[in-house]
């Protein structure tokens, strides 16, 4: 059963202008629905943030959705909000789909933000425009995409594929491989126990390697790259930069090979291990070896 309940908060705002809305209505509602073991979860929204917390012991899904509807006047905005619906549906076999259905024609400002508590799913896909994507916990493949928003991932297990435009990316604790791209935003990646492929344009990359991390490929244009390695790191790093310098801090002399010529360098610690790459344009590369901080 799905229960819908309007929360007490009500926000009515008049806008100074706009192409198609001169008034908006914004309210939060709660809704619960099914999420069966073995199902995947897909969440989509416009003009809003998605915040998902996965609890392994939970069954089903619980949503607080702040829905915003515009109108030519307050009466129309109110009527459109009353007709808006949070949908939790079985859109395809084995898939649970979360979205908001807003009456057409769309008005400027229409959208919804989700705060979601959910049980485990086999995989998760989140898409947002003009909003952030935040995920804590859970396992299985994760696809997260947003425009004009940031991405935050923590305490998760599984492969992650993330893409952000006009927003930064922060990953803190991931047991699995990650591929991440962003434009016009910085990245901070910490504690990934798997391989990392990160590409950033117009933003720097700060990578803090885990003790049991895999190989990494970091590419930044118009930004610097900083790599922090645990003291027991074994492997090779090939670094290059244009319009920048390569800096190495190795107080324990962990690297047995350090070869830096002009804007290219090769660093090796120990025997064996994997090979990693760090490339920047219009920024420097800094590699630091010290106590493990990525866990």
C-alpha positions as CSV (number, residue, x, y, z in Angstrom):
1,X,0.0,0.0,0.0
2,X,1.1,3.5,-0.7
3,X,0.3,6.2,1.8
4,X,0.5,9.9,1.0
5,X,0.5,12.5,3.6
6,X,1.0,16.3,3.3
7,X,3.5,17.7,5.8
8,X,2.7,20.9,7.7
9,X,5.2,23.0,5.9
10,X,3.8,25.3,3.2
11,X,5.6,27.8,1.2
12,X,3.8,30.2,-1.1
13,X,6.0,32.7,-3.0
14,X,5.4,35.4,-5.5
15,X,8.1,35.8,-8.2
16,X,9.0,39.2,-9.5
17,X,8.8,37.9,-13.1
18,X,9.4,34.9,-15.3
19,X,8.6,33.5,-18.7
20,X,5.6,31.4,-17.7
21,X,5.2,31.5,-13.9
22,X,4.4,34.5,-11.7
23,X,3.6,32.4,-8.6
24,X,4.8,29.1,-7.1
25,X,3.6,26.7,-4.5
26,X,6.1,24.5,-2.7
27,X,5.1,21.8,-0.2
28,X,6.6,18.6,1.2
29,X,4.8,15.3,1.1
30,X,5.6,11.8,2.4
31,X,5.1,8.6,0.5
32,X,5.9,5.0,1.1
33,X,6.0,2.2,-1.4
34,X,7.3,-1.3,-2.2
35,X,10.9,-2.1,-3.0
36,X,11.1,-5.9,-3.3
37,X,14.4,-7.9,-2.7
38,X,16.0,-8.4,-6.1
39,X,14.6,-5.2,-7.6
40,X,16.6,-2.4,-9.1
41,X,15.9,1.3,-8.2
42,X,15.6,4.2,-10.7
43,X,15.1,7.8,-9.5
44,X,14.6,10.8,-11.8
45,X,13.7,14.4,-11.1
46,X,14.0,17.9,-12.5
47,X,15.0,21.1,-10.7
48,X,15.7,19.2,-7.5
49,X,18.1,17.3,-5.4
50,X,18.1,13.5,-4.8
51,X,19.4,12.3,-1.4
52,X,19.3,8.5,-1.0
53,X,20.2,6.6,2.2
54,X,20.2,2.8,2.0
55,X,19.6,0.7,5.1
56,X,20.2,-3.0,4.7
57,X,17.6,-4.0,7.3
58,X,14.9,-1.8,5.8
59,X,12.2,-3.2,3.5
60,X,10.4,-0.9,1.0
61,X,11.0,2.8,0.3
62,X,10.1,5.9,2.2
63,X,10.2,9.3,0.5
64,X,9.9,12.9,1.5
65,X,9.4,14.9,-1.7
66,X,9.3,18.7,-1.9
67,X,7.2,19.4,-5.0
68,X,7.3,22.8,-6.6
69,X,4.6,23.9,-9.1
70,X,4.4,27.3,-10.9
71,X,1.4,29.1,-12.3
72,X,0.3,32.3,-13.9
73,X,-1.3,33.2,-10.6
74,X,-1.6,31.7,-7.1
75,X,-4.8,29.9,-7.8
76,X,-3.4,28.1,-10.8
77,X,-0.2,27.2,-9.0
78,X,-2.2,25.8,-6.1
79,X,-4.4,23.7,-8.4
80,X,-1.4,22.3,-10.3
81,X,0.3,21.4,-7.0
82,X,-2.8,19.5,-5.8
83,X,-2.7,17.5,-9.1
84,X,1.0,16.6,-8.8
85,X,1.8,13.1,-7.7
86,X,4.8,11.2,-6.4
87,X,5.0,8.0,-8.4
88,X,6.6,4.7,-7.1
89,X,5.9,2.2,-9.8
90,X,7.1,-1.1,-11.3
91,X,8.1,0.5,-14.6
92,X,9.8,-2.6,-16.0
93,X,10.2,-6.2,-14.7
94,X,12.4,-6.1,-11.7
95,X,12.7,-2.3,-11.6
96,X,11.1,0.2,-9.2
97,X,10.9,3.7,-10.7
98,X,10.5,6.9,-8.5
99,X,9.5,10.2,-10.1
100,X,7.0,13.1,-9.8
101,X,4.2,13.6,-12.3
102,X,3.5,17.3,-12.7
103,X,0.5,18.6,-14.7
104,X,1.2,19.8,-18.2
105,X,2.0,22.2,-19.6
106,X,5.2,22.6,-17.5
107,X,5.9,26.0,-15.9
108,X,9.2,27.5,-15.1
109,X,10.3,26.3,-11.7
110,X,8.4,23.0,-11.7
111,X,10.3,20.2,-10.0
112,X,10.9,18.1,-7.0
113,X,13.6,17.2,-4.4
114,X,13.7,13.8,-2.9
115,X,14.9,12.6,0.5
116,X,14.7,8.8,0.4
117,X,15.2,6.0,2.8
118,X,15.3,2.6,1.0
119,X,16.1,-1.0,1.5
120,X,18.8,-2.7,-0.6
121,X,18.4,-3.0,-4.4
122,X,20.4,-4.9,-7.0
123,X,21.4,-1.7,-8.8
124,X,20.6,2.1,-8.6
125,X,20.3,4.8,-11.3
126,X,19.7,8.4,-10.4
127,X,19.3,11.3,-12.8
128,X,18.7,14.9,-11.8
129,X,18.8,18.3,-13.6
130,X,19.5,21.4,-11.6
131,X,20.1,19.5,-8.4
132,X,22.6,17.5,-6.4
133,X,22.9,13.7,-6.2
134,X,23.7,12.3,-2.7
135,X,24.0,8.6,-1.9
136,X,25.0,7.0,1.4
137,X,25.3,3.2,1.8
138,X,24.0,0.4,-0.3
139,X,25.6,-2.0,-2.7
140,X,25.4,-2.9,-6.4
141,X,26.1,-0.9,-9.5
142,X,25.3,2.9,-9.2
143,X,24.8,5.3,-12.1
144,X,24.5,8.9,-11.0
145,X,24.1,11.8,-13.4
146,X,23.3,15.5,-12.8
147,X,23.5,18.8,-14.5
148,X,24.1,22.0,-12.5
149,X,24.7,20.0,-9.4
150,X,27.2,18.2,-7.3
151,X,27.6,14.5,-6.5
152,X,28.4,13.0,-3.1
153,X,28.9,9.2,-2.5
154,X,29.9,7.6,0.8
155,X,29.9,4.2,2.4
156,X,28.9,2.2,-0.7
157,X,29.9,-1.1,-2.3
158,X,29.8,-1.7,-6.0
159,X,30.8,-0.2,-9.3
160,X,30.0,3.5,-9.6
161,X,29.6,5.5,-12.8
162,X,29.1,9.2,-12.1
163,X,28.8,12.3,-14.3
164,X,28.3,15.9,-13.3
165,X,28.3,19.2,-15.2
166,X,28.7,22.5,-13.4
167,X,29.3,20.7,-10.1
168,X,31.9,19.0,-8.0
169,X,32.2,15.4,-6.9
170,X,33.0,14.0,-3.5
171,X,33.5,10.3,-2.9
172,X,34.3,9.1,0.6
173,X,34.5,5.3,1.0
174,X,33.7,3.0,-1.9
175,X,34.3,-0.7,-2.1
176,X,34.4,-1.1,-5.9
177,X,35.6,0.5,-9.1
178,X,34.6,4.0,-10.0
179,X,34.4,6.0,-13.3
180,X,33.7,9.7,-12.8
181,X,33.5,12.8,-15.0
182,X,32.8,16.4,-14.2
183,X,33.0,19.7,-15.9
184,X,33.4,23.0,-14.0
185,X,33.9,21.3,-10.7
186,X,36.5,19.9,-8.3
187,X,36.8,16.3,-7.3
188,X,37.8,14.8,-4.0
189,X,38.1,11.0,-4.0
190,X,39.0,9.2,-0.8
191,X,39.0,5.6,0.3
192,X,38.2,3.7,-2.9
193,X,39.0,0.0,-2.7
194,X,39.0,-0.6,-6.4
195,X,40.2,1.1,-9.6
196,X,39.6,4.8,-10.2
197,X,39.2,6.6,-13.5
198,X,38.5,10.3,-13.0
199,X,38.3,13.1,-15.7
200,X,37.8,16.7,-14.8
201,X,37.6,19.9,-16.9
202,X,37.9,23.3,-15.3
203,X,38.6,21.7,-11.9
204,X,41.3,20.1,-9.8
205,X,41.5,16.5,-8.5
206,X,42.4,15.5,-4.9
207,X,42.8,11.7,-4.7
208,X,43.5,10.0,-1.3
209,X,44.3,6.4,-2.0
210,X,43.1,3.5,0.1
211,X,45.4,1.0,1.6
212,X,43.8,-1.7,-0.6
213,X,43.1,0.5,-3.6
214,X,43.6,-0.4,-7.2
215,X,45.2,1.4,-10.1
216,X,44.1,5.0,-10.9
217,X,43.9,7.2,-13.9
218,X,43.4,10.9,-13.2
219,X,43.0,13.5,-15.9
220,X,42.4,17.2,-15.3
221,X,42.3,20.2,-17.6
222,X,42.6,23.7,-16.2
223,X,43.3,22.3,-12.7
224,X,45.9,20.7,-10.5
225,X,46.1,17.1,-9.3
226,X,47.1,16.0,-5.8
227,X,47.7,12.3,-5.0
228,X,48.1,11.1,-1.4
229,X,49.5,7.5,-1.1
230,X,49.7,5.2,1.9
231,X,53.1,4.5,3.3
232,X,53.0,0.9,2.0
233,X,52.2,1.9,-1.6
234,X,53.7,-0.4,-4.3
235,X,53.4,0.4,-8.0
236,X,54.3,2.8,-10.7
237,X,52.9,6.3,-11.4
238,X,53.4,8.1,-14.7
239,X,52.8,11.8,-14.3
240,X,52.7,14.5,-16.9
241,X,51.6,18.2,-17.0
242,X,51.5,21.1,-19.3
243,X,51.9,24.6,-17.9
244,X,52.7,23.2,-14.5
245,X,55.3,21.3,-12.4
246,X,55.6,17.9,-10.8
247,X,56.2,17.8,-7.0
248,X,57.0,14.8,-4.9
249,X,57.0,14.5,-1.1
250,X,58.5,11.2,0.0
251,X,60.0,11.7,3.5
252,X,60.3,7.9,4.0
253,X,62.1,7.4,0.7
254,X,59.4,4.9,-0.4
255,X,60.1,5.6,-4.1
256,X,63.1,3.7,-5.4
257,X,62.8,5.3,-8.8
258,X,62.1,9.0,-9.3
259,X,62.7,10.3,-12.8
260,X,61.4,13.7,-13.6
261,X,62.3,15.5,-16.8
262,X,60.7,18.8,-17.7
263,X,56.9,18.1,-17.5
264,X,57.0,14.3,-17.3
265,X,57.9,11.9,-14.5
266,X,58.0,8.3,-13.6
267,X,57.8,7.2,-9.9
268,X,58.1,3.6,-8.7
269,X,57.8,2.1,-5.2
270,X,58.8,-1.5,-4.6
271,X,58.5,-4.3,-7.0
272,X,55.4,-5.3,-9.0
273,X,52.1,-3.5,-8.3
274,X,49.9,-1.8,-10.8
275,X,50.6,1.2,-13.1
276,X,48.7,4.4,-12.7
277,X,48.5,7.7,-14.6
278,X,48.2,11.3,-13.5
279,X,47.8,14.0,-16.3
280,X,47.0,17.7,-16.0
281,X,47.0,20.7,-18.3
282,X,47.3,24.2,-16.8
283,X,48.0,22.8,-13.4
284,X,50.7,21.0,-11.3
285,X,50.9,17.4,-10.1
286,X,51.7,16.7,-6.5
287,X,52.4,13.2,-5.1
288,X,52.7,12.7,-1.4
289,X,53.7,9.4,0.3
290,X,52.9,9.1,4.0
291,X,50.7,7.5,6.6
292,X,47.6,5.9,5.1
293,X,44.7,8.3,5.2
294,X,42.2,6.6,2.8
295,X,41.7,3.4,4.8
